[in-house]
Amino acid sequence: MIGAPPSFKIGVQLPEVERLVSWPELFDMARAAEDIGFDSLWLGDHLLYDLPDATTRGPWEVWTSLAALAAVTSRVEFGPLVACTSFHAPAMLAKQAATVDAISGGRLILGLGAGWNEREYRAFGFAYDERVARFEEAFAIIRTLLRERRIDFDGRFNRLENCVLDPGPARPGGPPIVLGSIGPRMLRIGLPHVDAWNVWWSQYGNTADGFGEVRAKVEAVCAECGLAPGAVAATAAVYVQLRGGSGRMMGDQRGDAMQPIRGRADEIAAHLAAFAFAGASHIQLVVDPIDQESIEDLGPILETTRSIVASSTSAGS
């Protein structure tokens, strides 16, 4: 236990490919999450998956969807978990992020990653080779445009001449950026320039102890990059199962053997609070089943989790 960060936020990922979800239902879920006190809403940025039941399914397009969620909510933060820089020209992705940030009045959190699902790259005609090298160029363009509003760039994959981002994002420095990777090369590219990093639940075993081990490794890379301890916030997706859950159908099947967090409300809350004590500043709940009833059932769990974290923080001060 290292002690909870000064601010501990809890978000929820909305449905991806569990089933076809209509926009009226998604709007209701987003408003319910905001009303019961979630700090953030998240959408995956994927195009299609071949699922274990032999069906092929895809989610709604993420940037259009984020704009819609921005228009029907007023307080909650939101973002892609995480946006794939390969799916758009990088300057265009910066333009989309600035637009969504402005629509929301400055509530966008910009998660960025290099992507992993080769199937959707091939299907939609995007280059899959040299993904990290392509990410490095795209990342430089996106962050510069959002923070400085102008760039000239001549790289291997991109060439921009006097590119100007106008209008800009709601915040002068642009939205906070989260690196959606724990790969060593990606960390060295991203950590000097981002506000936070994120790890998916299947990459650390879905336990607070596992997250703590990953965090220690990321902090070691931060030190190599000349960053002070805790200079880049740590965040994690956490898989939670509620009543009636039978396994969330997701395109990422790498964590099938891992157990979701489940049990009584107080037990789930204790598990979630443990992530704060392991150094997470923000967690995103990946919930089974994911519907409005589940979101509402999580309300008391949020309150208990925050109470545990606050009590421990007060006791240690």
Protein Blocks (a to p, Z undefined) as FASTA:
>chain_A
ZZjafbdcddddddfklpccdfklmmmmmmmmmmnopabdcddddfbdcdfkopacdddd
fklmmmmmmmmgckbgcddddddfklpcfklmmmmmmmmmmmnnopaccdddebjblmlm
mmnopafehklmmmmmmmmmmmmmmmnopacdddfkbccehiacddddfblnbpaddddb
fbfklmmmmmmmmfbdcddfklnoopaklmmmmmmmmmmmmmmnopaehkaccddddddd
dehiabiadfblmlmmpccdeddfklmmmmmmmmmmnopabdcdddddddfklmmmmmmm
mmmmmmmmmmmmmmmZZ
